[in-house]
Amino acid sequence: MTLSDTGPLVAIINSNDPEHARCTAALPLLRKPLLTTEACLTETLHLVFRGTGRQGQEALWRLISNGTLRVLASASDGPLRARAYMERFRDQPCDYADATLLIAAEATGIRRVFTIDRHFHAYRLTNGDALEVVPQS
């Protein structure tokens, strides 16, 4: 399985996105299902609506309903754990959605993340582990 950030999900759905070709080319090479967080889902729904309207949102829901994408529920201590990551990596910057992916990596043991954000190369989990970022820039 692979963790998925917001950017690639938006790029896959919106063919006008500058990262569309790169992300759709990488998608078949990733272990499915992709896993994302509720924070990333929220961002993706917002951004695809801005770019493609309801059709884009429906495409995202299809990825979930056909099992290509799973959404991990957040733990009750998730917001405070996210805050700690955001503070630790404030110079990157690390937003809430990024922090939830770091928490998901810890919880699941998955170290591969599908993202177009270069700052994921700088992130380290609390145990010091780095993430494998795909697609490579």
N, C-alpha and C positions, 0 to 999 in steps of 0.2 A: 504494500500500500504506500501511497504518497500523500503527504499533506499538501493542500492547495491554498495558496494565498488568493486574494481578491483579483489582482491584475490579470493572471492567466485566464481566470473564469470569464472576466469581462472580454478579454481579447478573443477567446474562442467563440463567444456568442456574437460579438460585434465585428462583422467583417471589415468595417472601416477603421478598426483600431490599428494603430501602427505596429502592434505586436502580434496581430492575428496570424500571420503566416508562420512565424516562429513558434508560437504556442500550439497551433493546430498540428504542426509537424512534430512537435515533442510529445503530444498527447498519446499517440499509439505506443510509444516507448515506455510509458509509465505503468506501474503496477496499479491495477484497479481493485477496489474502488478508490477514487480520490477521497480524502477526508478533509473537511474544512470545519471551521468553527461558526458558531452563531454570529459572532461579530463580522466575520468575513462574508457570511451569507447576507447579512444586512447591508454591508457596503456594496456587495455585488448587485443585489436587487436594486439599490438606489442608482448605481452607475449604469447598469444596463437599461434601466428605464429612461435615464437621461439620453442615452445613445440610440436606443432602438425601440423604446416604448414597451407596451405590454407584451409584444411578441418576444422581446428579449427576456423578459421575466418568465414567460411561459417556457422558453427554451431552457432556462435554468431549472425550473420546476421539473421539466422532462429529464434532465440529467439526474435529478434526485429520484424521481419515480422509476427510472429504468435501472437504477443501481450504480450508475457511473460515479455519482457523487453522494457521499454520506456526510451528514452534519453531526458533529459531536456536541453533545449538550455540555454546558459549562458546569463546573462544580461550584458549590456554594462559596468556597474560598477563592474562586477564580478571579474576581475583580481585584482583590488585594494582592494576589500573586502577580496579576498583570501589572498592577501599579509598581511592584518591586522591579519587574523587568523594564518597565518604561523609565523608571528612575535610573536604573543601572546603565541603560543604553540611550540615555536622553540625547547624546551627541550624535546619534546615527541618522535620523531619529527613529525611535521605536514607538509606534502608535499602539492603540489598544488592540486592534486586530492582529498586528504582528505579535504582540505579547501573548495573545490567546493561542497563536500557533506554537510559540515556544512552550507554553504550558501543555499543549496537546502532544508535542514531541516528547516531553518528559513522561506524560501519562501513558502514552502508547508504545514508547520505545522506537518510534519511527523517526529517522534522522534525515529523510529525503523530503525536500520541500520544493514544490512547483511554484516559482515566483519570478517576477521580472524585476524585483527590487534588489539592487546590488548590496544594500546594507545587511541583507541576510548572511552574507559572507562573514561579517564581523560579529554576529551574535554567537554567544556561547551559552549552553544550558548551565544550570547551577552546578552540575558535576564537571563542567569544563568541556563537554562534548561540542563539537562543531556540527553544523548541518551540511548536508550535501544539497547544493542548489542546482536545480534543473529548470529550464534549459541553461546551459552555460552561456555566459555573455561573451 
